[in-house]
Amino acid sequence: MQSHSLLVPFLALAAAAAAQTPSPMAVPAANPSSLPWPTDRVLTDVVGNTVWATTATWKASFAADGDTFVPCLGGDVPSAPVRFALREVHAGSKLLHLGDAAPQLAGQRITQDHGGVREQFDLRQDGVEQSFVFDALPASGAVQLDLGVATGLAHASDANGHTFTDERGGVRYGNA
């Protein structure tokens, strides 16, 4: 698995599964997109200290030690997870102390309170929108977030954000 570090210069980010084409070898019952998924919400469950979320095109887990997003690339394709973990937050020249953050589910939003910053994930059919909320900053200046990323997918970046892909599709982590 490859590890990357993304320095995020702003407060809101989004991840979404890339468009997929059905595999000609997929059996309809094994193809998640053929299942009767709800279109008005993301399905969620809490197991222990982990929140799980899923739609027909992606699934994700949220835990104190990091969050994993998995696009559905076809029923005959092995999983291609992308794991994200908030490592550091700088406000100007000050480093914020980050505490452990067990995920809390309320409706279609997951919140992880790290102390100086709350990480929020709004669950949508087309992906997950991640934002960072600060009640107060210890110093003026730029806010910089350091996200650890681990995946076996190839990484590329451009003016619109970051992509983690293989020949079947992948994940886009967009800019704010």
Beta strands, then each sheet from edge to edge (+ up, - down):
strand 1: 2-8
strand 2: 12-17
strand 3: 43-47
strand 4: 50-54
strand 5: 58-63
strand 6: 66-71
strand 7: 82-91
strand 8: 94-96
strand 9: 104-106
strand 10: 109-113
strand 11: 118-124
strand 12: 127-133
strand 13: 143-151
strand 14: 154-158
strand 15: 161-166
strand 16: 169-174
sheet 1: 1+ 13- 7+ 6- 5+ 4- 3+
sheet 2: 1+ 13- 7+ 8-
sheet 3: 9+ 10- 11+ 12- 2+ 16- 15+ 14-
end
